[in-house]
Amino acid sequence: MIKNQNPQQTKQLALACVAHMMENDAASKALGIKVIEVDAGEVIAIMTITAVMLNGHLSCHGGNIFSLADSAFAFACNSENFAAVAAGCSIDYLMPAFKGDVLTAKASQLHQGKRCGIYHVTVSNQDNQVVALFKGNSARIKRSVLPE
C-alpha cells in the first residue's frame, strides 16, 4: 500500500491507473479482454475464446492465453501509479482452452521493491480448472502511469 493512503484511496488510485492503461491498450481491447476487479497490486481480467484464437488443433493458441495473463500482469504492476514494464515473463500451460471458454486471469503481487516486482497470474477456465500459470518480473521506469 502507498504510504499515507487509506485502503479506499489506494483502490481508487488503482482503478484510475488501470482505466487509463486500458483506454490506450489496443491489444487487450482487440482480444476482448475485460478487467473485472482491481486493487493495488491485484487484477482480475477475463477473455472469451473465439474462433480466431484457435490453432491447428482447434484449441486456443498459447499466445492468446499468454496475452491475457500478460495484460493482467501489466495492469497489476502499474496499479500503484508507478509506471512499470515487463523485465521477464514465463508461462506453464497445464491444459488446453477451447472456443467458447471464458478464461479468468488473477494477477497478484508477490513482491514489489523500489524498482523490481514479482507477480503471479493464474489463468482458469469457467469450470475453475487451471489452464496456465504465469510469472512476471516488472521493472519500474521512473514515471507515473497517470498524467501529471
C-alpha positions in Angstrom: 0.0 0.0 0.0 1.2 3.5 -0.7 2.1 5.5 2.4 -0.4 7.9 3.8 -3.3 6.5 1.9 -6.2 4.5 3.3 -7.4 1.4 1.5 -10.2 3.2 -0.3 -7.8 5.8 -1.7 -5.4 3.1 -2.7 -8.2 1.2 -4.5 -9.4 4.4 -6.2 -5.9 5.1 -7.4 -5.5 1.5 -8.7 -8.9 1.8 -10.6 -7.8 5.1 -12.2 -4.4 3.6 -13.3 -6.0 0.5 -14.8 -8.7 2.6 -16.6 -6.1 4.9 -18.0 -4.0 2.0 -19.3 -6.9 0.1 -20.7 -8.0 3.3 -22.6 -4.7 3.1 -24.5 -4.4 -0.7 -24.8 -5.5 -1.6 -28.3 -4.1 -5.2 -28.0 -6.2 -6.1 -24.9 -9.2 -4.5 -26.5 -8.7 -6.4 -29.7 -8.7 -9.7 -27.7 -11.8 -8.7 -25.9 -10.1 -8.6 -22.5 -12.1 -7.0 -19.8 -10.9 -6.1 -16.3 -13.5 -7.1 -13.7 -11.7 -6.4 -10.4 -8.9 -4.1 -9.4 -6.9 -3.3 -6.2 -3.3 -2.2 -5.6 -1.1 -5.0 -7.0 -4.1 -7.2 -7.9 -6.2 -7.5 -11.0 -8.7 -10.0 -12.4 -9.3 -10.0 -16.1 -11.4 -12.2 -18.4 -11.4 -13.2 -22.0 -13.7 -15.4 -24.1 -12.0 -17.7 -26.6 -13.2 -17.0 -30.1 -12.7 -18.9 -33.4 -9.9 -16.6 -34.5 -7.9 -17.6 -31.3 -7.7 -21.3 -32.3 -4.7 -23.1 -33.5 -4.4 -26.1 -35.9 -5.6 -28.4 -33.1 -8.7 -26.3 -32.6 -7.6 -25.3 -29.1 -6.7 -21.8 -28.0 -3.3 -20.6 -29.3 -0.9 -20.3 -26.4 0.0 -16.8 -27.4 -3.6 -15.7 -26.7 -3.5 -17.2 -23.2 -0.1 -15.6 -22.6 -1.6 -12.2 -23.8 -4.4 -12.5 -21.3 -2.0 -13.3 -18.4 0.4 -10.6 -19.6 -2.3 -7.9 -19.7 -3.5 -8.8 -16.2 0.2 -8.7 -15.0 0.7 -5.3 -16.7 -2.4 -3.8 -15.1 -1.4 -5.2 -11.7 2.1 -3.9 -11.7 1.1 -0.4 -12.8 -1.8 -0.1 -10.4 0.1 2.0 -7.8 0.8 4.8 -10.3 4.4 3.9 -10.8 4.9 3.0 -14.5 6.4 -0.5 -14.9 7.3 -2.7 -17.9 7.9 -6.4 -18.1 11.5 -7.4 -17.4 10.8 -11.1 -18.0 7.8 -13.4 -18.1 7.3 -17.2 -18.2 4.2 -19.4 -18.5 3.4 -23.0 -18.0 0.4 -24.4 -19.8 -1.5 -27.1 -17.8 -4.5 -27.8 -20.0 -6.0 -26.5 -23.3 -8.8 -24.0 -23.7 -11.4 -24.2 -26.4 -13.7 -22.0 -28.4 -16.4 -20.5 -26.0 -14.3 -21.0 -22.9 -14.2 -18.0 -20.6 -10.7 -17.6 -19.1 -10.1 -15.7 -15.9 -6.6 -14.3 -15.2 -6.0 -13.5 -11.5 -2.8 -11.4 -11.1 -1.3 -10.9 -7.6 1.8 -9.0 -6.4 4.2 -11.3 -4.6 6.9 -8.7 -4.1 7.3 -5.0 -5.0 10.5 -3.3 -4.2 11.6 0.2 -5.1 12.3 -0.8 -8.7 11.5 -4.5 -9.3 8.4 -6.6 -8.7 7.3 -10.2 -9.0 3.8 -11.1 -9.9 2.0 -14.4 -10.4 -1.0 -14.9 -12.6 -3.3 -17.9 -12.5 -5.4 -18.5 -15.6 -8.5 -20.6 -15.1 -11.5 -21.6 -17.2 -15.2 -21.3 -16.4 -15.0 -24.6 -14.5 -12.2 -23.3 -12.2 -9.7 -25.6 -13.9 -6.2 -24.0 -14.0 -5.2 -23.6 -17.7 -1.9 -21.8 -17.1 0.4 -20.4 -14.5 2.3 -17.2 -15.4 5.1 -15.4 -13.6 6.1 -11.8 -14.5 9.0 -9.7 -13.3 8.4 -6.0 -13.6 10.8 -3.0 -13.7 9.6 0.5 -12.7 10.6 3.1 -15.3 10.7 6.4 -13.2 7.4 8.0 -14.3 3.8 7.8 -13.3 1.0 6.0 -15.1 -1.5 8.8 -14.8 -0.8 12.1 -16.5 0.6 14.7 -14.1 
